[in-house]
Amino acid sequence: MAQTATFAPAAQRWQRMLAPAITVGGLGAATIALHLRDPHASGSWGMCPSAMLGISCPGCGGLRAVNDLTNFQLVDAASSNLLFVLALPVILFALVRWVSDEWRGTTRIGPGVNWVATTGVVAVLVVFTVLRNLPAFAWLAP
């Protein structure tokens, strides 16, 4: 089913842009903080509860991956968290689309929660978690 865009009637642009601006600002501040304070140093950003249990969750290595990306080290970032690096273009596309829609005052009409896509994302996260904790796939671990 194709999505159509409609224009939001009453909200002022600054009201529509508030949530995207806070989100982009927060992500930007976090990225700068991760660039300035290297998460490769043990304990520099605290300890991950799953890592303390000896389990690499899907997010393990994400902070190091962001730091590596801000230093233009793509291979090192992929080594820290391959799933994050592969998902980053999709995340950035969704963020740009959201900001653009809010700027123009358009609303995308769709079927609501897409259970197939949601199930697919959860399945990828579970498979990635299981694989990165198996000895044969140790190269996926951070």
C-alpha positions in Angstrom: 0.0 0.0 0.0 1.5 3.3 -1.1 1.9 6.0 1.5 0.5 9.5 0.7 1.6 12.7 2.3 -0.9 15.3 3.7 -0.2 18.7 5.0 -0.6 19.4 8.7 -2.9 22.4 9.0 -2.5 24.4 12.2 0.9 23.8 13.8 3.5 26.5 13.5 6.8 25.4 12.0 8.7 26.0 15.2 6.3 23.8 17.1 6.7 21.0 14.5 10.5 21.3 14.5 10.9 21.2 18.3 11.1 17.4 18.7 13.4 16.9 15.7 15.6 19.8 16.8 15.9 18.3 20.3 16.6 14.8 18.9 19.3 16.0 16.4 20.8 18.3 19.0 21.0 15.4 21.5 22.5 13.0 19.0 25.0 15.7 18.0 26.0 16.4 21.6 26.4 12.7 22.3 28.5 12.2 19.1 30.8 15.1 20.1 31.1 13.8 23.7 32.0 10.3 22.3 34.6 11.9 20.0 36.2 13.9 22.9 36.1 11.2 25.5 37.4 7.9 24.0 35.1 5.0 24.9 38.0 2.5 24.1 39.4 3.2 27.6 37.9 0.6 29.9 35.2 2.1 32.2 35.4 5.6 30.6 31.6 5.6 30.1 30.7 3.1 32.8 30.2 -0.6 32.4 27.6 -2.3 30.3 25.4 -4.6 32.4 25.4 -7.4 29.8 29.1 -7.1 29.2 29.6 -7.5 33.0 27.7 -10.8 32.6 30.0 -11.9 29.8 27.3 -11.4 27.1 27.7 -9.1 24.1 24.4 -7.5 23.4 23.5 -5.9 20.0 24.6 -2.5 21.3 27.9 -3.6 22.7 30.7 -1.7 20.9 28.3 1.0 19.7 30.0 3.8 21.6 33.4 2.7 20.3 31.9 2.5 16.8 30.6 6.1 17.0 34.1 7.3 18.2 35.8 5.4 15.4 33.4 6.9 12.8 34.1 10.4 14.1 37.8 9.6 13.6 37.0 8.4 10.0 38.1 4.8 10.9 35.3 2.8 9.2 37.0 -0.6 9.5 37.6 -0.1 13.2 34.0 1.0 13.6 32.7 -2.1 11.8 35.0 -4.2 14.1 33.4 -2.6 17.2 29.8 -3.1 16.1 29.1 -4.2 12.5 25.3 -4.1 12.9 25.4 -0.4 14.0 27.6 0.5 11.0 25.3 -1.3 8.6 22.2 0.2 10.1 23.5 3.8 10.3 22.5 4.8 6.7 19.0 3.6 7.4 18.9 5.5 10.7 20.2 8.6 9.1 17.7 8.3 6.2 14.8 8.0 8.7 16.0 11.0 10.7 16.4 13.2 7.6 13.0 12.1 6.3 11.4 13.0 9.7 13.1 16.4 9.9 12.1 17.1 6.3 8.5 16.1 6.8 8.2 18.2 10.0 9.8 21.2 8.2 7.3 21.0 5.3 4.4 20.1 7.6 3.6 16.8 5.9 2.3 13.7 7.5 2.9 10.3 6.0 -0.2 8.1 6.1 0.6 4.4 6.4 -0.7 1.3 7.9 0.6 2.1 11.4 2.9 -0.4 13.1 4.3 -2.7 10.4 4.5 -6.0 12.3 6.5 -7.7 9.5 9.2 -5.1 9.6 9.2 -5.0 13.5 9.5 -8.8 13.6 12.3 -8.7 11.1 14.3 -6.1 13.1 13.8 -8.1 16.3 14.9 -11.3 14.5 18.0 -9.6 13.2 18.9 -8.3 16.7 18.4 -11.8 18.2 20.4 -13.5 15.5 23.2 -10.9 15.7 23.3 -11.3 19.5 23.4 -15.1 19.4 26.1 -15.1 16.7 28.4 -12.6 18.3 28.4 -14.7 21.5 29.4 -18.0 19.7 33.1 -18.9 19.5 32.9 -19.4 15.7 31.7 -15.8 15.3 34.0 -14.2 17.8 35.0 -11.6 15.1 31.5 -10.1 15.6 32.2 -9.4 19.3 33.4 -6.0 20.3 
